[in-house]
Amino acid sequence: MTNKPIDWTPDLSWPTSKSTVQHFTANAGGDRLEIDTAPWGEADLTVNGQSIAHIQAAPSAGEAFRTLEAIAEDFEAGKESGKDARQGQAIEDDEVRQRLGLPRR
């Protein structure tokens, strides 16, 4: 994880309710990060326009957001320490499911 948490800002130009997709942005380490969450537990993490992670079956949008937030912090922490090992590496659904405490498929 990074030394300080990433400050996520919701995009208030999008309609907000419990049944709509939510869009969050942040800037960290010179990167533009975006998380889009759907109420049914699907979410995407994008860094500088490149998809880094996708969650398909989280229990809720909040759980999906927290998991992607942790992945984003790990990604940025890896960059800061000079370890870009995760960049360009797909994150498998099984790994994300394990982080959520869900059974592997």
N, CA, C and O atoms as a DFTB+ gen file, in Angstrom:
420 C
 N C O
     1  1       0.830      -1.171       0.000
     2  2       0.000       0.000       0.000
     3  2       0.882       1.243       0.000
     4  3       2.033       1.205       0.435
     5  1       0.333       2.326      -0.486
     6  2       1.068       3.585      -0.497
     7  2       1.127       4.150       0.913
     8  3       0.360       3.748       1.789
     9  1       2.065       5.106       1.125
    10  2       2.199       5.732       2.438
    11  2       0.951       6.523       2.802
    12  3       0.554       6.560       3.967
    13  1       0.339       7.147       1.823
    14  2      -0.898       7.884       2.083
    15  2      -1.984       7.348       1.167
    16  3      -1.698       6.942       0.041
    17  1      -3.221       7.341       1.629
    18  2      -4.302       6.799       0.795
    19  2      -4.547       7.671      -0.437
    20  3      -4.305       8.877      -0.428
    21  1      -5.024       7.035      -1.471
    22  2      -5.382       7.751      -2.695
    23  2      -6.698       8.466      -2.439
    24  3      -7.636       7.876      -1.903
    25  1      -6.770       9.727      -2.817
    26  2      -7.960      10.547      -2.590
    27  2      -8.890      10.430      -3.795
    28  3      -8.665      11.067      -4.824
    29  1      -9.943       9.607      -3.664
    30  2     -10.896       9.375      -4.744
    31  2     -11.984      10.430      -4.714
    32  3     -12.506      10.764      -3.650
    33  1     -12.331      10.961      -5.893
    34  2     -13.375      11.972      -6.017
    35  2     -14.501      11.422      -6.890
    36  3     -14.246      10.994      -8.015
    37  1     -15.732      11.425      -6.400
    38  2     -16.841      10.966      -7.243
    39  2     -17.134      11.984      -8.343
    40  3     -17.011      13.191      -8.130
    41  1     -17.515      11.499      -9.501
    42  2     -17.881      12.374     -10.617
    43  2     -19.345      12.768     -10.431
    44  3     -20.247      11.973     -10.691
    45  1     -19.569      13.987      -9.984
    46  2     -20.923      14.449      -9.679
    47  2     -21.718      14.843     -10.920
    48  3     -22.906      15.147     -10.821
    49  1     -21.072      14.841     -12.092
    50  2     -21.811      15.145     -13.319
    51  2     -22.627      13.932     -13.777
    52  3     -23.528      14.068     -14.604
    53  1     -22.314      12.750     -13.242
    54  2     -23.087      11.550     -13.553
    55  2     -24.280      11.497     -12.615
    56  3     -24.169      11.945     -11.474
    57  1     -25.417      10.966     -13.051
    58  2     -26.566      10.820     -12.152
    59  2     -26.195       9.891     -10.999
    60  3     -25.468       8.916     -11.188
    61  1     -26.693      10.196      -9.821
    62  2     -26.365       9.363      -8.670
    63  2     -27.629       8.779      -8.052
    64  3     -28.603       9.484      -7.789
    65  1     -27.583       7.499      -7.833
    66  2     -28.623       6.782      -7.090
    67  2     -28.065       5.399      -6.807
    68  3     -26.957       5.073      -7.232
    69  1     -28.815       4.598      -6.104
    70  2     -28.357       3.250      -5.784
    71  2     -28.407       2.317      -6.987
    72  3     -27.882       1.205      -6.930
    73  1     -29.033       2.756      -8.075
    74  2     -29.185       1.870      -9.228
    75  2     -28.413       2.344     -10.457
    76  3     -28.699       1.900     -11.568
    77  1     -27.439       3.239     -10.278
    78  2     -26.664       3.715     -11.427
    79  2     -25.187       3.427     -11.231
    80  3     -24.724       3.192     -10.114
    81  1     -24.459       3.449     -12.333
    82  2     -23.006       3.289     -12.302
    83  2     -22.394       4.541     -11.691
    84  3     -22.794       5.660     -12.011
    85  1     -21.418       4.341     -10.807
    86  2     -20.718       5.462     -10.174
    87  2     -19.305       5.541     -10.752
    88  3     -18.676       4.518     -11.022
    89  1     -18.817       6.763     -10.938
    90  2     -17.505       7.000     -11.534
    91  2     -16.659       7.793     -10.542
    92  3     -17.086       8.840     -10.055
    93  1     -15.457       7.292     -10.243
    94  2     -14.542       7.943      -9.311
    95  2     -13.204       8.168      -9.998
    96  3     -12.757       7.328     -10.779
    97  1     -12.560       9.300      -9.712
    98  2     -11.252       9.604     -10.284
    99  2     -10.283      10.002      -9.178
   100  3     -10.686      10.444      -8.103
   101  1      -8.986       9.833      -9.470
   102  2      -7.938      10.244      -8.545
   103  2      -6.656      10.446      -9.340
   104  3      -6.486       9.875     -10.417
   105  1      -5.770      11.251      -8.808
   106  2      -4.434      11.427      -9.360
   107  2      -3.439      11.005      -8.297
   108  3      -3.498      11.470      -7.158
   109  1      -2.517      10.116      -8.674
   110  2      -1.504       9.636      -7.729
   111  2      -0.250       9.263      -8.497
   112  3      -0.316       8.561      -9.506
   113  1       0.874       9.727      -8.024
   114  2       2.147       9.356      -8.645
   115  2       2.235       9.700     -10.117
   116  3       2.907       8.996     -10.871
   117  1       1.574      10.764     -10.547
   118  2       1.588      11.153     -11.948
   119  2       0.629      10.370     -12.821
   120  3       0.610      10.557     -14.037
   121  1      -0.163       9.501     -12.227
   122  2      -1.131       8.687     -12.972
   123  2      -2.544       9.203     -12.729
   124  3      -2.849       9.739     -11.664
   125  1      -3.405       9.032     -13.736
   126  2      -4.832       9.316     -13.575
   127  2      -5.528       7.970     -13.406
   128  3      -5.501       7.121     -14.297
   129  1      -6.146       7.798     -12.253
   130  2      -6.829       6.547     -11.933
   131  2      -8.328       6.756     -11.981
   132  3      -8.823       7.815     -11.595
   133  1      -9.060       5.748     -12.456
   134  2     -10.514       5.805     -12.530
   135  2     -11.091       4.469     -12.085
   136  3     -10.585       3.406     -12.444
   137  1     -12.149       4.541     -11.305
   138  2     -12.900       3.346     -10.922
   139  2     -14.358       3.586     -11.283
   140  3     -14.937       4.606     -10.908
   141  1     -14.945       2.651     -12.008
   142  2     -16.375       2.662     -12.319
   143  2     -16.994       1.465     -11.615
   144  3     -16.536       0.335     -11.786
   145  1     -18.041       1.710     -10.818
   146  2     -18.701       0.620     -10.103
   147  2     -20.172       0.560     -10.491
   148  3     -20.824       1.588     -10.677
   149  1     -20.677      -0.649     -10.609
   150  2     -22.097      -0.870     -10.888
   151  2     -22.734      -1.446      -9.633
   152  3     -22.066      -2.141      -8.867
   153  1     -24.017      -1.170      -9.408
   154  2     -24.668      -1.625      -8.179
   155  2     -24.709      -3.141      -8.014
   156  3     -24.835      -3.626      -6.890
   157  1     -24.605      -3.893      -9.094
   158  2     -24.662      -5.356      -9.010
   159  2     -23.298      -5.973      -8.723
   160  3     -23.170      -7.197      -8.764
   161  1     -22.253      -5.153      -8.426
   162  2     -20.962      -5.677      -8.004
   163  2     -19.917      -5.788      -9.088
   164  3     -18.872      -6.406      -8.881
   165  1     -20.175      -5.211     -10.222
   166  2     -19.182      -5.205     -11.297
   167  2     -18.427      -3.882     -11.238
   168  3     -19.024      -2.842     -10.963
   169  1     -17.101      -3.912     -11.498
   170  2     -16.311      -2.688     -11.423
   171  2     -15.054      -2.804     -12.282
   172  3     -14.577      -3.902     -12.570
   173  1     -14.527      -1.637     -12.687
   174  2     -13.315      -1.565     -13.501
   175  2     -12.354      -0.541     -12.913
   176  3     -12.775       0.508     -12.426
   177  1     -11.058      -0.851     -12.961
   178  2     -10.000       0.079     -12.587
   179  2      -9.195       0.399     -13.833
   180  3      -8.719      -0.502     -14.523
   181  1      -9.046       1.685     -14.117
   182  2      -8.289       2.147     -15.273
   183  2      -7.190       3.083     -14.797
   184  3      -7.435       3.961     -13.970
   185  1      -5.977       2.898     -15.315
   186  2      -4.856       3.786     -15.013
   187  2      -4.371       4.365     -16.325
   188  3      -3.943       3.632     -17.217
   189  1      -4.437       5.679     -16.443
   190  2      -4.026       6.386     -17.663
   191  2      -4.698       5.817     -18.911
   192  3      -4.067       5.684     -19.959
   193  1      -5.969       5.486     -18.788
   194  2      -6.745       4.990     -19.925
   195  2      -6.575       3.511     -20.207
   196  3      -7.224       2.983     -21.111
   197  1      -5.718       2.822     -19.456
   198  2      -5.478       1.391     -19.671
   199  2      -6.167       0.592     -18.573
   200  3      -5.967       0.856     -17.387
   201  1      -6.973      -0.380     -18.966
   202  2      -7.674      -1.213     -17.994
   203  2      -6.660      -2.053     -17.223
   204  3      -5.836      -2.750     -17.815
   205  1      -6.732      -1.977     -15.895
   206  2      -5.804      -2.708     -15.032
   207  2      -6.501      -3.892     -14.365
   208  3      -5.922      -4.972     -14.246
   209  1      -7.749      -3.686     -13.928
   210  2      -8.460      -4.762     -13.236
   211  2      -9.956      -4.651     -13.495
   212  3     -10.491      -3.562     -13.706
   213  1     -10.614      -5.797     -13.475
   214  2     -12.063      -5.868     -13.648
   215  2     -12.608      -6.853     -12.631
   216  3     -12.072      -7.950     -12.480
   217  1     -13.660      -6.473     -11.937
   218  2     -14.339      -7.361     -11.005
   219  2     -15.725      -7.619     -11.563
   220  3     -16.446      -6.695     -11.938
   221  1     -16.079      -8.883     -11.610
   222  2     -17.342      -9.246     -12.229
   223  2     -18.418      -9.618     -11.223
   224  3     -19.602      -9.425     -11.499
   225  1     -18.039     -10.147     -10.058
   226  2     -19.068     -10.690      -9.168
   227  2     -18.811     -10.384      -7.697
   228  3     -18.776     -11.301      -6.875
   229  1     -18.634      -9.126      -7.356
   230  2     -18.492      -8.748      -5.947
   231  2     -19.872      -8.735      -5.294
   232  3     -20.878      -8.582      -5.988
   233  1     -19.936      -8.891      -3.985
   234  2     -21.236      -8.870      -3.305
   235  2     -21.966      -7.534      -3.439
   236  3     -23.196      -7.497      -3.397
   237  1     -21.221      -6.437      -3.599
   238  2     -21.845      -5.116      -3.727
   239  2     -20.882      -4.173      -4.436
   240  3     -19.707      -4.489      -4.623
   241  1     -21.395      -3.012      -4.828
   242  2     -20.551      -1.992      -5.461
   243  2     -19.488      -1.502      -4.483
   244  3     -18.355      -1.230      -4.880
   245  1     -19.848      -1.390      -3.215
   246  2     -18.894      -0.943      -2.206
   247  2     -17.732      -1.908      -2.044
   248  3     -16.580      -1.485      -1.950
   249  1     -18.028      -3.211      -2.012
   250  2     -16.966      -4.222      -1.913
   251  2     -16.069      -4.181      -3.153
   252  3     -14.847      -4.277      -3.043
   253  1     -16.676      -4.038      -4.322
   254  2     -15.902      -3.960      -5.559
   255  2     -14.989      -2.735      -5.532
   256  3     -13.821      -2.822      -5.911
   257  1     -15.518      -1.598      -5.086
   258  2     -14.718      -0.378      -5.013
   259  2     -13.542      -0.562      -4.062
   260  3     -12.413      -0.208      -4.404
   261  1     -13.790      -1.113      -2.869
   262  2     -12.715      -1.278      -1.891
   263  2     -11.624      -2.210      -2.401
   264  3     -10.442      -1.974      -2.148
   265  1     -12.004      -3.261      -3.112
   266  2     -11.007      -4.180      -3.663
   267  2     -10.164      -3.485      -4.721
   268  3      -8.939      -3.606      -4.721
   269  1     -10.822      -2.747      -5.635
   270  2     -10.066      -2.040      -6.672
   271  2      -9.227      -0.917      -6.072
   272  3      -8.142      -0.619      -6.571
   273  1      -9.720      -0.297      -5.012
   274  2      -8.937       0.740      -4.335
   275  2      -7.647       0.138      -3.779
   276  3      -6.583       0.745      -3.897
   277  1      -7.730      -1.047      -3.176
   278  2      -6.541      -1.727      -2.651
   279  2      -5.579      -2.095      -3.778
   280  3      -4.364      -1.971      -3.626
   281  1      -6.122      -2.548      -4.910
   282  2      -5.284      -2.889      -6.062
   283  2      -4.584      -1.637      -6.587
   284  3      -3.404      -1.685      -6.933
   285  1      -5.307      -0.514      -6.648
   286  2      -4.710       0.746      -7.109
   287  2      -3.594       1.191      -6.167
   288  3      -2.544       1.645      -6.622
   289  1      -3.813       1.065      -4.855
   290  2      -2.781       1.439      -3.892
   291  2      -1.557       0.537      -4.018
   292  3      -0.425       1.014      -3.943
   293  1      -1.776      -0.764      -4.210
   294  2      -0.663      -1.686      -4.428
   295  2       0.091      -1.335      -5.706
   296  3       1.321      -1.370      -5.735
   297  1      -0.644      -1.000      -6.754
   298  2      -0.040      -0.626      -8.035
   299  2       0.849       0.604      -7.864
   300  3       1.987       0.621      -8.332
   301  1       0.330       1.628      -7.195
   302  2       1.098       2.851      -6.985
   303  2       2.283       2.615      -6.052
   304  3       3.359       3.171      -6.273
   305  1       2.103       1.803      -5.020
   306  2       3.198       1.491      -4.101
   307  2       4.308       0.748      -4.829
   308  3       5.488       0.991      -4.578
   309  1       3.936      -0.159      -5.730
   310  2       4.923      -0.883      -6.527
   311  2       5.710       0.047      -7.427
   312  3       6.910      -0.143      -7.627
   313  1       5.040       1.056      -7.972
   314  2       5.716       2.050      -8.806
   315  2       6.704       2.863      -7.993
   316  3       7.828       3.110      -8.430
   317  1       6.275       3.281      -6.796
   318  2       7.118       4.114      -5.948
   319  2       8.379       3.385      -5.534
   320  3       9.436       4.004      -5.403
   321  1       8.288       2.085      -5.325
   322  2       9.461       1.327      -4.888
   323  2      10.297       0.836      -6.070
   324  3      11.269       0.105      -5.883
   325  1       9.919       1.236      -7.279
   326  2      10.681       0.850      -8.461
   327  2      10.329      -0.526      -8.987
   328  3      11.038      -1.057      -9.842
   329  1       9.261      -1.110      -8.500
   330  2       8.841      -2.436      -8.950
   331  2       7.604      -2.293      -9.812
   332  3       6.492      -2.279      -9.284
   333  1       7.758      -2.188     -11.093
   334  2       6.617      -2.076     -12.006
   335  2       6.166      -3.451     -12.479
   336  3       5.663      -3.591     -13.593
   337  1       6.342      -4.458     -11.646
   338  2       6.063      -5.831     -12.052
   339  2       4.595      -6.050     -12.421
   340  3       4.294      -6.856     -13.300
   341  1       3.676      -5.335     -11.754
   342  2       2.260      -5.574     -12.016
   343  2       1.764      -4.847     -13.248
   344  3       0.713      -5.200     -13.782
   345  1       2.487      -3.842     -13.716
   346  2       2.026      -3.098     -14.879
   347  2       2.032      -4.008     -16.099
   348  3       3.005      -4.718     -16.351
   349  1       0.956      -3.981     -16.842
   350  2       0.843      -4.808     -18.034
   351  2       0.487      -6.253     -17.715
   352  3       0.437      -7.089     -18.617
   353  1       0.242      -6.557     -16.458
   354  2      -0.082      -7.908     -16.044
   355  2      -1.576      -7.979     -15.725
   356  3      -2.080      -7.193     -14.923
   357  1      -2.259      -8.893     -16.335
   358  2      -3.701      -9.028     -16.087
   359  2      -3.932      -9.603     -14.700
   360  3      -3.207     -10.493     -14.255
   361  1      -4.924      -9.099     -14.037
   362  2      -5.297      -9.627     -12.729
   363  2      -6.440     -10.600     -12.952
   364  3      -7.515     -10.225     -13.419
   365  1      -6.191     -11.844     -12.614
   366  2      -7.165     -12.890     -12.872
   367  2      -8.371     -12.749     -11.951
   368  3      -8.248     -12.294     -10.814
   369  1      -9.510     -13.135     -12.444
   370  2     -10.732     -13.080     -11.637
   371  2     -10.595     -13.899     -10.365
   372  3     -11.123     -13.504      -9.326
   373  1      -9.892     -15.041     -10.418
   374  2      -9.734     -15.878      -9.231
   375  2      -8.994     -15.123      -8.134
   376  3      -9.333     -15.250      -6.957
   377  1      -7.988     -14.342      -8.507
   378  2      -7.247     -13.562      -7.517
   379  2      -8.151     -12.520      -6.862
   380  3      -8.112     -12.335      -5.645
   381  1      -8.950     -11.854      -7.654
   382  2      -9.867     -10.848      -7.127
   383  2     -10.914     -11.522      -6.250
   384  3     -11.252     -11.012      -5.182
   385  1     -11.423     -12.655      -6.691
   386  2     -12.415     -13.387      -5.900
   387  2     -11.818     -13.780      -4.541
   388  3     -12.501     -13.707      -3.519
   389  1     -10.560     -14.191      -4.530
   390  2      -9.912     -14.569      -3.277
   391  2      -9.779     -13.359      -2.355
   392  3      -9.978     -13.482      -1.146
   393  1      -9.444     -12.183      -2.915
   394  2      -9.335     -10.974      -2.103
   395  2     -10.681     -10.587      -1.493
   396  3     -10.734     -10.008      -0.408
   397  1     -11.762     -10.908      -2.193
   398  2     -13.098     -10.621      -1.683
   399  2     -13.596     -11.696      -0.714
   400  3     -14.656     -11.551      -0.105
   401  1     -12.819     -12.780      -0.579
   402  2     -13.247     -13.863       0.297
   403  2     -14.266     -14.776      -0.354
   404  3     -14.967     -15.520       0.331
   405  1     -14.353     -14.722      -1.680
   406  2     -15.284     -15.584      -2.417
   407  2     -14.565     -16.840      -2.865
   408  3     -13.342     -16.821      -3.009
   409  1     -15.280     -17.935      -3.090
   410  2     -14.619     -19.153      -3.559
   411  2     -14.093     -18.987      -4.974
   412  3     -14.661     -18.258      -5.787
   413  1     -12.999     -19.679      -5.246
   414  2     -12.451     -19.681      -6.613
   415  2     -13.354     -20.500      -7.505
   416  3     -14.022     -21.429      -7.049
   417  1     -13.372     -20.153      -8.768
   418  2     -14.237     -20.889      -9.716
   419  2     -13.593     -22.163     -10.154
   420  3     -14.172     -22.907     -10.945
